[in-house]
Amino acid sequence: MILLQENFLNQSDNNLPPRIREPKLLQIFWGLLQQKDYLETMAKRYGDIFIGEFAGFPSSVVISHPQGIQEIFTADAKLFATAPGNSIMEPLVGTNSLLLLDGDRHIQRRKLLMPPFHGERMRAYGNLMCDITDRVMSKLKVEQTFIARESMQEISMTVILKAVFGLQEGERYEKIKIALIDMLKSFNTPLKTMFLFLKVLQHDLGSLSPWGYFIRQREALDKLIYQEIQERRNQPDSSREDILNLLLSARDDANQPMSDVELRDELMSMLFAGHETIATALSWALYWIHSLPEVRKKLLQELKSIDVERTESTEIAKLPYLNAVCSETLRMYPVVFFTQVRILQTSMQVMGYEIPKGMMLTPCIYLAHHRPDIYPEPKKFKPERFLERQFSPYEYLPFGGGNRRCLGMAFALFEMKLVLATILSHYSFTLAESSPVLPARRGLTFAPSSGVRLMVRGCQ
């Protein structure tokens, strides 16, 4: 009987990708604590597509080949659902976030949210981004050593509070800022992150318990956000250009506005998607620029070819080598290692394999970006790659792809380029790290393990 059962299991797996044989519990701890090592080991062992087993989730098909990624990104969105694979984000962003919506609700919400992130709106945000960068960096002194990630977090946080929320500095501004920082502390180490991935740990055992602390910080932040939404509804001002104001005036196809809860969930999504991620990407960029003298030299030459102070922000963002440095930064260590997962609602063929209903499809950004057949010497930081050729959206996908590509992609790249151009045009740094900096998990993202230590040498 046992032999018959084993034969049946082997036959049922005949047209499935290879399956990782390690126990589920080992896989989830390895994947959480050492995801880069886990992915590289499994890709070397199983190739371009394999099945991982993660405790508490459906079987996950990990894909790093452009063909498989293209098949997923171009498939009919009705084939997929997002939950439960993305449910780890629900405690952070709420059930009404675009990140967790499917079907027609997802299409409608995406249409509502798109205008603030494109077109002429970006120009107004650009001046704000440069001004905020100047203010934050001006606090540094010559010969001072500082942690780049902390300064970049302050810049990205301030950009969000002003460009997204439209807040002016004052009591509520400070309260929201403090509440958000406190809440982010709940998941700033690999061990704390397990509370997002393992629902068995999500119990409120009082304010001193990890989950209880998070719940109370979230409630404090929610109260402030709802106060801001209500105040803005009561005192509408069509002249304001912040994203919250645009969302308050947005109407769906039935001419209905977004509810307070829907607004809150989208604002939380923008906070998490736009704060830690951009700060992390900027920190990595500063690390690579100051690790490699030739990269820094070329970038400074390009920036000196224009007057950064007088040049339109949209023109600065078009500088080719600046763009290449940002692109290579996001290739080398993408802020998140996977695209949003997709749960199959029916069976689907991927790279010749028949993937059954209920499995998760998880295109792997990190592995796709480290394929030597697409990126020769993938472990080397070489911005020139992006000057020599254009990569397809199935080869280069730092913001995901298909109908789930990050809506804030243009905003994030714009901010990244302007912050770097502003910093490097005014300040000179040296790297104060003696060992290579590697990625370490911070919540759902992967940031430089040390935060990147730099020393201020003077002004340019």
DOTIFI-238893 format. One record per residue (C-alpha): residue in three letters; x, y, z. Coordinates in pm, whole numbers, plus 50000, padded with zeros to 5 digits. Example, Ala and Ser with C-alpha at 12.3 -4.5 7.8 and 13.67 -1.06 7.14 Angstrom:
ALA512304955050780;SER513674989450714;
//
This chain:
MET500005000050000;ILE502815024250091;LEU504625015749766;LEU501455022749563;GLN501015056249739;GLU504635066349664;ASN504205056749297;PHE501025077849275;LEU502785107949430;ASN505695104649187;GLN503325102348890;SER501365132849006;ASP504615152449025;ASN505775141748677;ASN504665173948509;LEU505445196648804;PRO508655216148856;PRO511195200049093;ARG510155202149455;ILE512495212749738;ARG512895183249973;GLU513815201450295;PRO511125201650569;LYS508655230850557;LEU509765244850891;LEU513415245050786;GLN512485262550460;ILE510555290450628;PHE513295297850883;TRP516025295750618;GLY513985317550383;LEU513215343150653;LEU516635345750815;GLN518945339450516;GLN516785344250208;LYS519625353249971;ASP521555321650063;TYR518365300950049;LEU517455313149700;GLU520945309549557;THR521295274449700;MET517935262949562;ALA518485278849220;LYS521845261349191;ARG520265228549295;TYR516955229949104;GLY517355255648826;ASP515015281948680;ILE511775269548835;PHE511135249549152;ILE508525244249421;GLY509115255949776;GLU507035246650078;PHE506475273950335;ALA504645266450657;GLY501185282450659;PHE501125289850284;PRO500245270349968;SER503085254349772;SER505065281749599;VAL506445279449245;VAL509595301149234;ILE510425313148880;SER513535331848767;HIS513515325448391;PRO512285354148167;GLN510045330547969;GLY508185319248282;ILE507975354648417;GLN506575366948084;GLU503955339248082;ILE502785350448427;PHE502905388048367;THR500995385948038;ALA498365360448152;ASP494745370148210;ALA494545385848557;LYS491365365748622;LEU493545334748653;PHE494975348048979;ALA494065359149327;THR496435376849565;ALA495405362349902;PRO496555343850105;GLY500045348449965;ASN500085385850029;SER498125383850354;ILE501315389950552;MET500845426650457;GLU497265428850580;PRO498115438650942;LEU500175467350801;VAL498035480650516;GLY494495468050585;THR492095447450377;ASN491165475950140;SER494675482450012;LEU495295480149637;LEU497975454549724;LEU495315430049843;LEU492465436549600;ASP491535413449312;GLY489405414649000;ASP487255444748918;ARG487925461349256;HIS491655460449180;ILE491155475148832;GLN488885503048960;ARG491155512249250;ARG494265512449032;LYS492515536448794;LEU491655559549085;LEU495195559349225;MET497135563748901;PRO496815601348825;PRO498805614649125;PHE501875594549024;HIS502235606448667;GLY502515637148445;GLU502815672848562;ARG502215663148925;MET505765649548938;ARG507305683748869;ALA505805698449187;TYR506995668749390;GLY510515672649247;ASN511185706849400;LEU509895694049733;MET512185663549721;CYS515275684949656;ASP514395709849931;ILE513835682250186;THR517135665650094;ASP518995698550143;ARG517415704050484;VAL518205669050613;MET521775667650484;SER522615702950604;LYS522555689550961;LEU525755669750896;LYS529195683650988;VAL532565678850818;GLU534445648350953;GLN531195634751098;THR530475597851048;PHE526815589750997;ILE524565560550900;ALA523275566950549;ARG520085546750599;GLU519015568750892;SER519405600650690;MET517685585050388;GLN514815573650611;GLU514355609150735;ILE514285622050377;SER511825595750252;MET509605599650559;THR509435637350516;VAL508675634150144;ILE505755611050221;LEU504345632450501;LYS504465663550281;ALA503875650349927;VAL501435622550014;PHE499695635750327;GLY500215672550253;LEU501155678750616;GLN502895710150731;GLU505295707751021;GLY503435710251347;GLU501855689251620;ARG500025663651402;TYR502995661051167;GLU505275651751457;LYS502745628051609;ILE502245609051283;LYS505975607651224;ILE506685593851574;ALA503785569151557;LEU504955555751220;ILE508565552051335;ASP507425533851649;MET505255510251447;LEU508065502351203;LYS510245491951496;SER507905462251542;PHE509475444651242;ASN512985459051203;THR514885426251264;PRO514605391651103;LEU513275376651427;LYS510605403551467;THR509595398351104;MET508445363151190;PHE505385378451355;LEU504175389051008;PHE504815355050849;LEU503645332151131;LYS500025338851229;VAL500405316151530;LEU502515344051686;GLN499925371251624;HIS498345373151969;ASP497885404752174;LEU499295395552516;GLY499495431352639;SER501485462252550;LEU504805445752638;SER504255416252402;PRO505595420852045;TRP502205418251872;GLY500465437952145;TYR503005466052104;PHE502425466551728;ILE498625467251765;ARG498785497252000;GLN501165516551775;ARG498915509351477;GLU495845521651667;ALA497635553951761;LEU498645560051399;ASP495155551451270;LYS493575576851503;LEU495845604451368;ILE495235594651005;TYR491455594451047;GLN491645628551215;GLU493525642250915;ILE491075626850667;GLN488055640850852;GLU489595675450878;ARG490375676050508;ARG486815664850420;ASN485415692850634;GLN487755719150485;PRO488245710350116;ASP490905729849925;SER491165722949551;SER494455742349524;ARG496405716249723;GLU498575692449519;ASP499295665249776;ILE498195629649697;LEU495655627649982;ASN493845657849840;LEU493705641949496;LEU492355609449642;LEU489695628149840;SER488355642949517;ALA488655610549314;ARG485445593249203;ASP484925558149067;ASP482785548748765;ALA479675551148982;ASN480745586249091;GLN481435573949444;PRO484335587249656;MET486665564949854;SER485575557950212;ASP487645568450512;VAL488745532350562;GLU489755528650196;LEU491725561350215;ARG493425550150537;ASP494465516850384;GLU495885533050070;LEU497765559050274;MET499255531250487;SER500245512650169;MET502035543650041;LEU503765548550374;PHE505165513350376;ALA505795511150002;GLY507445545249982;HIS509335549650307;GLU511525519850388;THR511905509450024;ILE513215542649891;ALA515435547950196;THR516925513350142;ALA517525518649771;LEU519225552249837;SER521445536750103;TRP522565509449863;ALA523235535349592;LEU525435555949825;TYR527275524149925;TRP528095514049567;ILE528965549349457;HIS531485552849740;SER532785517149715;LEU533755521249350;PRO535805552749273;GLU535255549648897;VAL531465549648939;ARG531615580049165;LYS533935598348924;LYS531665592448622;LEU528565602548813;LEU530125634748943;GLN531315643548592;GLU527785639948461;LEU526295660648745;LYS528895688048692;SER527925690048325;ILE524665706748433;ASP523715732648693;VAL521745710848936;GLU520435741649118;ARG518895756848805;THR518005725948602;GLU514405713648602;SER513985682848821;THR512455663748530;GLU515625670348324;ILE517905658848608;ALA515945626248618;LYS516815620048251;LEU520605619748305;PRO521785586648152;TYR524535576548395;LEU522485586848699;ASN519685564848564;ALA522145536148506;VAL523465538448864;CYS519935537449005;SER518975508648777;GLU522045488148870;THR521435495149239;LEU517945480449209;ARG519275451049007;MET522065442049247;TYR519995440349566;PRO516305446649492;VAL514515460249796;VAL512125430649790;PHE513215397449645;PHE509845386549502;THR507035402249304;GLN503555401149454;VAL502555364749463;ARG499685351949253;ILE497425323249362;LEU496195302149073;GLN492405300649045;THR492705273448780;SER495565252648641;MET498085269948413;GLN501085260348204;VAL504355277648297;MET507515268548104;GLY505915235947992;TYR504905225348342;GLU501255221148441;ILE500805241348760;PRO497595231248944;LYS494955253649097;GLY495805266849445;MET499565269649402;MET501355303049445;LEU503335317149153;THR506255337649282;PRO508525353849021;CYS511845359549199;ILE513315393849132;TYR516635386249299;LEU517325354349101;ALA516155369948773;HIS518545399048830;HIS521485375748894;ARG521275353848585;PRO524755353048424;ASP523195346648081;ILE521475380748101;TYR523835399548335;PRO527445387848285;GLU529375388948614;PRO526115394448805;LYS527865399249141;LYS529695430049009;PHE528155464749023;LYS528315476948661;PRO525995506048571;GLU527255504148211;ARG524945474248158;PHE522045498448138;LEU523825520847887;GLU524765491947659;ARG521345475647624;GLN517715477547725;PHE516385448847932;SER512885435047890;PRO510345438148175;TYR510765400448223;GLU514545403448272;TYR514565434848487;LEU511665438548729;PRO512575457049050;PHE508975469649081;GLY507265437148983;GLY505255435048665;GLY502035428448481;ASN498885443148634;ARG500625441548973;ARG503565464048891;CYS504145489749165;LEU501975520149098;GLY504565542949261;MET507455532049036;ALA507835565548857;PHE507575584449188;ALA510205562049354;LEU512725564549068;PHE512165601949044;GLU512825606349416;MET515855583449408;LYS517515602849125;LEU516795637349267;VAL517975628649618;LEU521235613949487;ALA521835643349251;THR521195668449532;ILE523455650649781;LEU526365644049546;SER526275679449405;HIS526755694449750;TYR528685669649966;SER531765647749950;PHE531845615050145;THR534135585750201;LEU533005550950293;ALA533645542850660;GLU533165505150616;SER536065480750630;SER534085449750522;PRO531635443750235;VAL528055452850323;LEU525475425450264;PRO521675426150262;ALA519805418650584;ARG516065415450634;ARG514215445750773;GLY510545436850783;LEU509495427950428;THR512525444850268;PHE516265437950244;ALA518515466550356;PRO522285470950398;SER523245451850714;SER525225480950859;GLY523015508850727;VAL526125521150535;ARG528535542350736;LEU529845573250557;MET532135601750664;VAL531525637550552;ARG534665651150387;GLY533335685150287;CYS531295703050025;GLN531655698849650;
//
